[in-house]
């Protein structure tokens, strides 16, 4: 036997709850398969809204690293070679 359905929201109720425009919410939900369609009407479960919220979360821009990381001698030599190496001349196609 299947579990009973949780609260079902219409697009208008879901956009009010997530504070989004209906068009943007509909596109996002369809793209990730997080809605049910009844004709043109989109319906959302409580879990769909939670999953949409998780998708919209912003990823951290930086990982937490020490403030100063020293380069190894080998890595410094590789960088020096790369910076001092002659670059091949570009040919002009005429």
N, C-alpha and C positions, 0 to 999 in steps of 0.2 A: 504494500500500500504506500502511496506517496504521502509526503508530508504536506500539511495544509499550507496554502500560499500566505505569504506575509502581506503587508499592505501593498496595494497596487496604486501607482500614481499615473495620471495622465501627463502629457507633455507640459501643459500649463502648470500643473502642480509641481512637477519635477524642476522646471526652470525657476519657479519661485523658491523652491527649497535650496537649489544650488546657486541661485542668483546669476543665472546666465540667460542670454537671449535664446528664444526657442529654436531659431534656425541653427545657431552654433551648437546647441545641445543635441539637436536631432542629428546633425552631421557627425558629431563626435560619437554618439551612441551607435549609429549605423556602421561607422567605420570600424568600431571595435566589437560589434555584435552584442552590445549591452542594452538591448531593448527588445520588446516584442511588438509586432505590427498587427493591427487589426484594420485592414484596408489602408487608409492613409494615416490613421491614428496610431501614435506610438504610445506604448505602455511600459512602465518601468516598475521593477520590484525594488524593495529596499536594498537588496544586495547589488542590483544594477547601479543604484545611486552611489553606494559605497565604492564600487569598482571604478565608476567614472571619476569619483573624487580622487582615488589613488592614481589614476592615469594623469590627472591634471597637476599632480604635485610636481614642483620644480626640483630638478636634481641639483645637488651641490655643485658649485662652480669649481671649487678647489678641494682636493683631499687634504686632510690635516697632515702636514709634514713639518719637520724641524725647520726653524728659521734659516739656518745656514747648513748647506750640504757641500762638502768639499769634493772636488773632482779627483779621481785617481790620476796618477802620472800617465798611465796608458791612455786614458780618456783625453787628457790634456794634449798629448802628442797627436792623437787622431784628429782632434779639432784644429791643431796648428797645421797639420798637413793639409787638411781640407781647405783652410783659409789661404794657404800660400800656394796651393796647386794652381797651375795655369789652366785656364778654361779654354776649350777648343773654340776656334774662331767660327762665327756663324757665316754660312754662305748665303749670298743674296741670289735668289732665283729671278733671273731677268729674261 
